[in-house]
Amino acid sequence: MTVPENDVTVRGANRGWKKTRLTELLGLDVPIVLGPFGGLSSVTLTAAVSNAGGLGSFGLYGYSAERIRQTVDQLRSLTAAPFNLNIWLDHEGASELHPTDDEFEAWLAPLKPYFTELGVPLPELPSQFLPAFDEQFESLLEARPAVASFVYGVPSAEVVDRCRRAGILTVGSATTVDEALALDDGGVDAIVATGFEAGGHRPSFLRHAEESLTGLFALLPQVVDAVSVPVIAAGGIADGRGIAAALTLGADAALLGTAFLATEESAASDVHKAMISSDDARRTILTRIYSGRLARGIPNRLYAELLPSADDLAPFPAQNWIAGRFKPAAAQQGNAGLMSLWAGQGAPLARGGSAAALMSALESETARNLAGGGHTPEFRTPRNLFRASE
Ligand SMILES: Cc1cc2nc3c(=O)[nH]c(=O)nc-3n(C[C@H](O)[C@H](O)[C@H](O)COP(=O)(O)O)c2cc1C
C-alpha cells in the first residue's frame, strides 16, 4: 500500500488519530504527554512539549509551596498552553515518618562512605523528609494548571471536587486493572496505565509494587475495557511505533518519560543522559535500594554495593532523602556509579536532540505507522545502537 505523506490524512477538518477524548478535553494538538519527573523536571522541557501541542508535565515531588509558585511563574512565562502538575499522595504515611536520632544514624551508616568519597558533609536529621501533601495541594490549586496528576493512590473526593471546581482536570496512575477501577470510582478525569516497562517509581497502591508488574501490552487494553474515562498509556514508549501501538490498543494518549529525559531540555545530568544511551541501559532493573520504593533504573555501583544490606536500608522517603544529599555531587563530578539512573526499558530507543525535534518526529512517525505504512526503515531510530558494541 502507498504510504501517504505525513499528516496529509490528519490535518484539516479531520484530525484523525490526533482527535481523542483527551486532546478534545484539553485542546491539545497531539495525544502525546510528557511524563513528570520528580526531582528532574525542567520548566523548559515541560513548556517545549506543551508548546509543541502535547501536554507537558512537571513533577513537584519534594517542592515547597513557595517553590511551586516560583516554578509555575516560570512555566507561565514560557508557555500559554495547557500543562500538568504532578504530586505524590501521602501513601503509607510517607510524610509522617519521624525517626529517632538513633534510627536516623542507623539509616545513614551504610551511605556514609559515599558522602566521604564525594566530599559532601553528613546530613542531620531533618524536621521532615517531604513537604506535607496539603501544603503542596493548596499551592497547586492556587496555580490552576489545566491538569493535576496524582500518584500512589486515589485522590480523596474533596481533592477531586476542589480541582473540578477550579477547572483542573484530575489524572490518577494505575499499575493494575483493580487500581484503574478504584481511580475510576474515585472520579478522576483520566487514568495513566503504567506498564512494568516504565522508568522511575512504580506508583502501585492496592498491592505491593512487586505484585503489580503487568506489561503495558497486556495492561492497557484491559484498563481501556474496564474504565469509563480516557486512558493514557505509559511504559516503554519511545517512538512513533510505540505511540501508534498504544493508540491502537485503545489509549487516548501516550505518555513518554525516558525518551524525553534524554533530550537537551531535560534536567537530567549529562552523565545520566550518557548512561541512557549506554549499553547498560539495555538491562534496567526494579529495585527499592535507591529510594526505599520500587523503581526502575540502570544498575550501577551503588546498587551492587548496597544490595547485600538491602534489608537494613531506610524506608521511603528517608532513603531517597539521605541518598539525595550526595547524588547531586555525584552528578556534578560525572560519577554515574553513585547516582540514581532512573530509566525505563525503552531507554535504548531514546534519541536525544531537542524536545521540539522529538515531538515533530513522534508526530510524523505515528501518522505514518497509523496510516498503514508500517514501520519503514527511514523511521528507524537513527543510531544503530544495538550493533554498536558487537
Ligand atoms: C527520572 C524519573 C522521575 C519520575 N518521577 C515521576 C514523578 O514524580 N511522578 C510521576 O507520576 N511519575 C514519575 N516518573 C514516571 C514518568 O512520569 C513516566 O510515567 C515514565 O517515565 C514512563 O515510562 P518510560 O520512562 O518507559 O517512558 C518518573 C520517571 C523518571 C524516569
The ligand as a Gaussian input file, in Angstrom:
#p B3LYP/6-31G(d) Opt

LIG

0 1
 C       13.559000      10.333000      36.449000
 C       12.110000       9.977000      36.531000
 C       11.333000      10.586000      37.515000
 C        9.964000      10.309000      37.572000
 N        9.196000      10.944000      38.516000
 C        7.855000      10.800000      38.493000
 C        7.025000      11.550000      39.381000
 O        7.495000      12.322000      40.214000
 N        5.681000      11.375000      39.273000
 C        5.115000      10.517000      38.366000
 O        3.897000      10.435000      38.291000
 N        5.882000       9.787000      37.533000
 C        7.227000       9.913000      37.583000
 N        8.005000       9.192000      36.703000
 C        7.373000       8.319000      35.722000
 C        7.232000       9.057000      34.403000
 O        6.451000      10.204000      34.531000
 C        6.615000       8.149000      33.324000
 O        5.407000       7.616000      33.772000
 C        7.532000       7.020000      32.931000
 O        8.842000       7.505000      32.739000
 C        7.023000       6.362000      31.658000
 O        7.799000       5.280000      31.284000
 P        9.039000       5.391000      30.245000
 O       10.162000       6.008000      31.032000
 O        9.305000       3.975000      29.906000
 O        8.619000       6.255000      29.114000
 C        9.383000       9.404000      36.660000
 C       10.193000       8.765000      35.701000
 C       11.530000       9.052000      35.618000
 C       12.354000       8.384000      34.557000

